[in-house]
Amino acid sequence: MTRRRWLLVGSTLFFVLGLVAGLTWTDTGGVSRGPGAPSTGPGAAAVADPAARPGADPGGQPEPLRSGNAGWLRPLAPAERAPQLVLLAVEGTPTPGQWRRMTDLATTTGAGLTVFLPASAIGDAHESRRSAATPGRDSPVIRALDGGHEVGLLVRGGDCGSPRHPADSGAVIRRAVAQLEDLGGPDGRSSTPPGALPRCEEALFPSPNAGDRIGYTVWSHATAPRWPARQDGRWALRALDLGHDRTGATTPTEPHRDPGTATASAAPDQVDVRDLHASTRDSNRAPLVLTTRAAQWSDERFVSDLRKDLAHVCLAEETVCATLAEAVEWLDLQNRDTLAAYRRTLVAPSLGASGVAPGSEAGRAG
């Protein structure tokens, strides 16, 4: 081989090795930077930029983030904005008629449905199964699991861990979660740790020795959509009540309140779901968690209005209607710096008593 050929081969190998090294270099923090990794440094279009153009992936267009596309449960691509998550939850024990309205709405609108049931309802269904009896179709736990819907634990009263209740609330929660997992486990219907929606007077949830059985918590009475944060090893989501009835209701105390968050004296009487969805999607895209009470589903006007709203927002661009467990799974897949950047951006304006968002009361997430 001539000298010229040796030089040609050597220069080709040097170019190929340099190209490979450039694609898979490791920064000083020990983080591998291959294709699809978020860019860093001054002027870089990082994945953590909430204002970046959706789908701006130099390697190609990712699958659109919207309801109906199974590919949304994935890490965000570089410069891709988060989808606007819309999550519907029901708390309390629904009657068969209320349950039919819930499932019909979920089917016709594409909304995800998460039902938070008290420990007593879960215990009754588990006892029926343990005694070799077939739980009736009226069992809310069996109805939800048989329909493929997510079931969580509604924590209230003595289960909150208040010193006013000397009972071992931690044992109640652990038992209810174990029973729920047993009911949903054999056929794989319950693959993630159950979530909990506390209705507690004092910030003493989760109870000692019960926290490791809970996958996430939902704290209601938020005044504006906020990005979740991890607390005590689990995700804490903030929810807005739809038409919350204040008569006889207790307002839970949120632990570790985020500093700098806009506050209000009370939750809105009525939330305009479409306006709230639009304002949040156009700002920081915090997950929109909407909670309802089982008793509200007896109100035909309430159900009709909610059906129209969810049918509209679940088909909107860059919007995903899902269950809370799916949202938590999506959060676990994301880069921590990306989520931190979203939490630093402006949230949608706080809602006034009429449900209309004032234009000058935006707060910052913690």
Backbone torsions as a table, in degrees:
resi	resn	phi	psi	omega
1	MET	NA	133.1	-177.3
2	THR	-73.9	165.3	-179.5
3	ARG	-62.4	-37.6	179.8
4	ARG	-63.0	-40.2	179.2
5	ARG	-66.4	-39.8	176.9
6	TRP	-60.3	-42.2	179.0
7	LEU	-64.0	-39.5	179.8
8	LEU	-65.2	-44.5	178.8
9	VAL	-63.7	-43.2	-178.8
10	GLY	-63.8	-42.7	179.9
11	SER	-66.9	-35.0	178.0
12	THR	-65.2	-45.9	178.9
13	LEU	-62.1	-41.2	179.5
14	PHE	-61.7	-40.2	179.1
15	PHE	-65.4	-43.4	-179.1
16	VAL	-65.1	-45.1	179.3
17	LEU	-63.2	-39.1	178.2
18	GLY	-65.3	-37.5	178.6
19	LEU	-65.8	-44.1	178.5
20	VAL	-62.5	-43.4	-180.0
21	ALA	-64.0	-35.4	179.3
22	GLY	-68.5	-28.7	-179.6
23	LEU	-81.1	-23.7	-172.8
24	THR	-128.7	35.6	-179.0
25	TRP	-74.0	158.0	179.3
26	THR	-117.0	129.0	-177.9
27	ASP	-78.5	-178.7	-175.9
28	THR	-67.5	-19.7	179.4
29	GLY	-85.9	2.8	177.9
30	GLY	81.7	15.5	-178.7
31	VAL	-96.3	124.2	179.0
32	SER	-68.9	134.2	-178.4
33	ARG	-117.7	81.0	177.2
34	GLY	-100.0	-170.2	178.5
35	PRO	-59.6	135.1	178.8
36	GLY	90.6	-10.1	179.2
37	ALA	-75.8	149.3	-179.5
38	PRO	-66.1	138.8	178.1
39	SER	-75.5	153.2	178.2
40	THR	-137.0	170.8	176.6
41	GLY	98.8	166.2	-178.0
42	PRO	-60.4	131.2	175.7
43	GLY	80.4	-1.4	-177.8
44	ALA	-80.4	143.5	176.8
45	ALA	-84.7	85.3	-172.6
46	ALA	-80.0	156.5	178.0
47	VAL	-64.9	-22.3	-176.3
48	ALA	-80.1	3.7	-178.5
49	ASP	-83.4	104.0	-177.4
50	PRO	-66.1	-18.1	-178.1
51	ALA	-94.7	3.8	-177.3
52	ALA	-68.2	160.9	-179.3
53	ARG	-72.7	128.6	179.5
54	PRO	-58.9	135.1	175.6
55	GLY	79.4	10.8	-177.4
56	ALA	-78.7	63.6	-178.6
57	ASP	-100.3	115.4	-178.0
58	PRO	-61.2	-19.0	179.6
59	GLY	-87.9	0.7	-178.6
60	GLY	131.9	167.4	-178.1
61	GLN	-82.6	122.1	176.1
62	PRO	-73.8	167.9	178.0
63	GLU	-63.7	136.4	-177.9
64	PRO	-56.5	141.9	179.1
65	LEU	-91.0	96.9	178.9
66	ARG	-159.6	163.1	-178.9
67	SER	-58.1	140.5	179.3
68	GLY	96.4	-17.7	177.3
69	ASN	-99.1	112.1	-176.7
70	ALA	-64.3	-19.1	-175.9
71	GLY	-76.3	4.4	-178.4
72	TRP	-75.3	-20.3	178.8
73	LEU	-81.5	78.7	-177.5
74	ARG	-158.9	164.1	173.8
75	PRO	-65.2	148.3	176.7
76	LEU	-67.5	142.0	176.0
77	ALA	-77.0	163.6	178.4
78	PRO	-55.7	133.1	177.1
79	ALA	66.2	14.4	178.6
80	GLU	-94.7	133.3	179.3
81	ARG	-79.3	154.5	178.5
82	ALA	-69.4	150.0	173.5
83	PRO	-72.2	155.4	173.2
84	GLN	-83.1	106.3	-179.6
85	LEU	-82.7	134.6	175.2
86	VAL	-123.0	119.5	-170.8
87	LEU	-125.8	126.1	-177.9
88	LEU	-109.1	128.8	179.7
89	ALA	-128.3	147.6	176.4
90	VAL	-124.9	133.5	177.8
91	GLU	-116.8	140.8	-179.7
92	GLY	109.4	175.6	-176.8
93	THR	-99.0	107.3	-177.7
94	PRO	-78.4	149.7	172.4
95	THR	-77.9	166.5	177.3
96	PRO	-55.5	-39.0	179.1
97	GLY	-66.9	-42.0	177.3
98	GLN	-64.3	-39.6	-179.6
99	TRP	-64.1	-39.4	178.4
100	ARG	-61.8	-40.1	178.0
101	ARG	-65.2	-39.6	179.6
102	MET	-62.5	-51.3	-176.5
103	THR	-68.0	-34.9	177.4
104	ASP	-64.9	-41.9	177.8
105	LEU	-64.1	-43.4	-179.8
106	ALA	-62.7	-39.2	-178.4
107	THR	-69.4	-42.7	-174.4
108	THR	-79.9	-23.8	-177.4
109	THR	-104.1	-18.5	-175.3
110	GLY	84.2	11.3	179.9
111	ALA	-75.0	146.2	171.2
112	GLY	-80.0	149.5	-176.2
113	LEU	-127.7	120.7	175.7
114	THR	-119.3	124.5	-176.2
115	VAL	-112.9	123.2	178.1
116	PHE	-100.8	115.4	-175.2
117	LEU	-112.5	148.8	179.5
118	PRO	-70.0	159.6	-178.4
119	ALA	-59.8	-31.6	-178.7
120	SER	-64.2	-41.3	179.3
121	ALA	-66.5	-39.8	178.3
122	ILE	-66.0	-41.6	179.5
123	GLY	-64.0	-39.3	179.3
124	ASP	-63.0	-44.2	-180.0
125	ALA	-65.0	-39.3	-179.5
126	HIS	-68.4	-39.2	179.4
127	GLU	-65.0	-38.8	178.1
128	SER	-61.9	-40.8	178.8
129	ARG	-69.9	-39.7	-178.7
130	ARG	-65.1	-33.3	-179.1
131	SER	-85.3	14.3	177.6
132	ALA	69.3	9.3	175.5
133	ALA	-90.3	149.1	178.9
134	THR	-87.7	117.9	179.4
135	PRO	-58.1	135.3	-178.6
136	GLY	-63.9	161.9	179.4
137	ARG	-66.4	-15.5	178.4
138	ASP	-78.5	-8.7	177.9
139	SER	-66.8	119.2	-178.3
140	PRO	-63.1	-32.1	179.3
141	VAL	-65.8	-48.0	-178.6
142	ILE	-66.4	-39.6	178.4
143	ARG	-59.4	-44.7	-177.9
144	ALA	-67.4	-46.8	-177.9
145	LEU	-66.5	-41.6	179.4
146	ASP	-64.2	-29.5	179.0
147	GLY	-85.2	0.4	179.3
148	GLY	77.1	20.1	-179.6
149	HIS	-94.1	158.0	-179.4
150	GLU	-80.0	138.2	178.3
151	VAL	-119.9	130.2	176.1
152	GLY	-122.2	-178.0	-176.0
153	LEU	-107.1	123.3	173.1
154	LEU	-87.8	117.2	-176.3
155	VAL	-105.1	120.0	-178.4
156	ARG	-153.2	167.4	177.0
157	GLY	60.8	-132.6	-178.0
158	GLY	-66.0	-16.2	179.7
159	ASP	-78.3	-5.4	-177.9
160	CYS	-78.8	-15.9	-179.9
161	GLY	87.5	20.9	-179.8
162	SER	-72.2	142.9	176.8
163	PRO	-63.7	-13.6	176.1
164	ARG	-71.8	-16.5	-179.5
165	HIS	-116.5	104.8	-174.3
166	PRO	-72.8	-8.4	-178.7
167	ALA	-65.3	157.2	-179.9
168	ASP	-78.1	88.6	-177.5
169	SER	-66.1	-31.6	177.8
170	GLY	-61.0	-39.4	178.5
171	ALA	-65.6	-37.5	178.6
172	VAL	-62.8	-44.8	-178.9
173	ILE	-66.8	-44.5	179.8
174	ARG	-61.4	-42.1	-179.5
175	ARG	-65.2	-43.2	-179.3
176	ALA	-64.3	-41.2	179.4
177	VAL	-66.3	-42.8	178.1
178	ALA	-62.2	-40.7	178.8
179	GLN	-65.4	-40.6	179.2
180	LEU	-65.0	-42.4	177.4
181	GLU	-64.1	-37.3	178.9
182	ASP	-66.8	-39.7	179.2
183	LEU	-68.4	-35.6	-176.7
184	GLY	-99.8	-8.8	-172.1
185	GLY	-77.1	-44.0	-171.7
186	PRO	-54.3	-37.4	-178.8
187	ASP	-106.1	15.1	173.0
188	GLY	76.9	16.8	-178.1
189	ARG	-76.2	-18.9	-179.2
190	SER	-122.3	91.9	-174.7
191	SER	-99.7	-10.8	-179.7
192	THR	-120.6	153.9	177.7
193	PRO	-58.6	137.0	-178.8
194	PRO	-63.1	150.6	174.6
195	GLY	-93.2	170.9	-179.3
196	ALA	-135.3	140.4	173.9
197	LEU	-116.3	101.6	-178.1
198	PRO	-80.4	135.1	168.4
199	ARG	-117.7	77.0	-169.8
200	CYS	-117.1	148.6	177.9
201	GLU	-80.3	-24.5	-174.7
202	GLU	-132.4	154.1	-175.2
203	ALA	-81.4	64.6	-178.8
204	LEU	-122.2	25.9	176.8
205	PHE	-114.3	138.8	4.6
206	PRO	-79.1	154.7	178.5
207	SER	-68.6	158.3	178.5
208	PRO	-55.2	138.5	176.6
209	ASN	67.4	11.1	178.2
210	ALA	-113.5	-17.2	-173.3
211	GLY	-63.0	-31.8	-177.1
212	ASP	-72.5	-10.0	179.1
213	ARG	-94.8	-5.9	-177.1
214	ILE	-103.9	130.2	-178.8
215	GLY	-81.4	-34.6	179.6
216	TYR	-161.9	166.4	176.7
217	THR	-126.1	151.8	177.1
218	VAL	-122.2	113.9	178.6
219	TRP	-101.6	122.2	-174.7
220	SER	-91.9	-176.8	-179.1
221	HIS	67.0	31.9	171.8
222	ALA	-71.7	153.9	179.8
223	THR	-99.0	-10.2	177.5
224	ALA	-161.8	153.4	176.6
225	PRO	-59.4	135.9	-178.6
226	ARG	-137.1	145.8	176.8
227	TRP	-69.5	138.4	179.2
228	PRO	-65.7	156.3	174.5
229	ALA	-134.3	155.3	179.1
230	ARG	-83.0	130.9	178.3
231	GLN	-134.2	124.4	-179.7
232	ASP	56.0	35.9	174.8
233	GLY	85.6	4.2	179.5
234	ARG	-136.0	161.1	178.0
235	TRP	-75.4	136.5	174.7
236	ALA	-113.8	114.0	-179.4
237	LEU	-99.5	146.8	180.0
238	ARG	-108.5	130.5	-173.1
239	ALA	-121.0	157.0	173.2
240	LEU	-111.6	133.1	178.1
241	ASP	-79.0	135.7	174.5
242	LEU	-91.8	110.7	179.2
243	GLY	61.1	46.6	-176.3
244	HIS	-61.1	129.8	177.5
245	ASP	-90.3	114.5	-175.2
246	ARG	-82.1	-13.7	-175.2
247	THR	-66.6	115.0	177.3
248	GLY	75.1	5.8	-177.2
249	ALA	-91.2	151.3	176.5
250	THR	-106.4	143.8	179.3
251	THR	-98.2	116.6	-178.5
252	PRO	-68.8	146.7	175.8
253	THR	-90.0	125.6	-177.4
254	GLU	-84.4	126.6	177.0
255	PRO	-75.0	151.5	174.6
256	HIS	54.7	52.0	-178.7
257	ARG	-57.8	133.6	-178.3
258	ASP	-70.2	132.4	178.7
259	PRO	-69.5	149.2	174.4
260	GLY	79.8	4.4	-179.1
261	THR	-84.6	138.0	179.0
262	ALA	-62.0	138.3	-178.7
263	THR	-118.7	160.2	176.4
264	ALA	-145.2	161.1	-176.5
265	SER	-73.8	-25.2	-177.3
266	ALA	-157.9	161.7	176.2
267	ALA	-71.7	157.3	-178.8
268	PRO	-66.4	147.4	176.4
269	ASP	-65.4	-37.8	-178.7
270	GLN	-146.3	135.5	-177.9
271	VAL	-107.0	128.1	173.9
272	ASP	-83.9	102.4	-171.5
273	VAL	-63.7	-41.0	-177.2
274	ARG	-66.9	-45.7	179.0
275	ASP	-64.4	-39.8	179.8
276	LEU	-65.1	-41.1	177.7
277	HIS	-62.4	-45.2	-177.7
278	ALA	-64.9	-44.5	-177.7
279	SER	-68.5	-35.4	179.3
280	THR	-73.3	-42.3	178.9
281	ARG	-62.9	-31.9	-179.6
282	ASP	-85.7	-3.9	178.9
283	SER	-114.9	-108.6	-172.9
284	ASN	-99.8	1.5	174.5
285	ARG	59.0	36.4	174.5
286	ALA	-63.8	142.5	178.1
287	PRO	-54.2	132.4	-178.8
288	LEU	-94.8	99.9	-177.3
289	VAL	-100.3	117.8	-175.9
290	LEU	-114.9	121.7	179.4
291	THR	-109.3	144.6	177.2
292	THR	-132.3	162.0	174.9
293	ARG	-98.8	146.6	-179.0
294	ALA	-56.4	-38.3	-177.6
295	ALA	-63.2	-27.3	-179.7
296	GLN	-64.6	-22.4	-175.8
297	TRP	-78.4	1.7	169.9
298	SER	-86.5	-12.6	-179.3
299	ASP	-87.3	106.8	-176.1
300	GLU	-62.8	-35.5	179.1
301	ARG	-67.1	-41.8	177.1
302	PHE	-59.3	-46.8	-178.2
303	VAL	-65.6	-41.2	180.0
304	SER	-63.5	-44.9	179.4
305	ASP	-64.8	-42.1	-179.6
306	LEU	-66.1	-36.8	178.3
307	ARG	-61.7	-44.4	179.8
308	LYS	-64.1	-41.9	-178.8
309	ASP	-64.4	-47.2	-177.4
310	LEU	-70.9	-33.8	175.8
311	ALA	-61.7	-31.9	178.8
312	HIS	-76.4	-51.2	-172.4
313	VAL	-74.5	-31.6	-177.7
314	CYS	-70.0	-17.0	176.5
315	LEU	-100.1	0.9	-177.6
316	ALA	-71.4	156.1	178.9
317	GLU	-64.2	143.0	175.6
318	GLU	55.3	35.4	179.9
319	THR	-127.0	137.1	178.8
320	VAL	-127.3	120.8	171.7
321	CYS	-93.7	126.1	-171.8
322	ALA	-150.4	176.0	172.4
323	THR	-84.3	166.3	179.9
324	LEU	-67.6	-35.8	178.6
325	ALA	-63.3	-38.6	177.3
326	GLU	-66.2	-38.6	177.8
327	ALA	-63.2	-40.9	178.4
328	VAL	-65.0	-39.3	177.1
329	GLU	-62.4	-40.4	178.1
330	TRP	-64.8	-42.0	179.2
331	LEU	-60.1	-40.4	-179.1
332	ASP	-64.7	-22.1	-177.8
333	LEU	-85.4	-11.5	-171.4
334	GLN	-90.1	156.2	176.2
335	ASN	-67.9	133.6	-177.8
336	ARG	-60.2	-37.5	179.6
337	ASP	-66.6	-34.2	178.4
338	THR	-62.7	-49.6	-179.2
339	LEU	-65.6	-35.8	178.3
340	ALA	-64.0	-37.3	178.4
341	ALA	-65.5	-39.9	177.4
342	TYR	-64.8	-39.9	-179.2
343	ARG	-66.4	-21.9	179.8
344	ARG	-85.3	-12.3	-177.8
345	THR	-84.4	165.0	-177.9
346	LEU	-64.5	137.5	175.6
347	VAL	-88.7	169.0	175.0
348	ALA	-63.3	150.8	-178.5
349	PRO	-56.9	146.8	177.1
350	SER	-64.9	148.9	-176.8
351	LEU	-89.6	136.8	175.0
352	GLY	-83.1	-178.3	-176.0
353	ALA	-63.7	-24.6	-179.3
354	SER	-86.5	-5.1	-177.7
355	GLY	88.9	0.0	179.4
356	VAL	-94.0	136.7	-176.2
357	ALA	-84.1	113.3	174.6
358	PRO	-63.5	146.6	-172.7
359	GLY	-82.3	-6.2	-171.5
360	SER	-123.4	21.1	-175.5
361	GLU	-124.7	41.2	178.3
362	ALA	-79.0	138.5	178.0
363	GLY	-111.8	-178.6	176.5
364	ARG	-115.6	140.2	177.1
365	ALA	-73.1	155.7	-177.3
366	GLY	-77.3	NA	NA
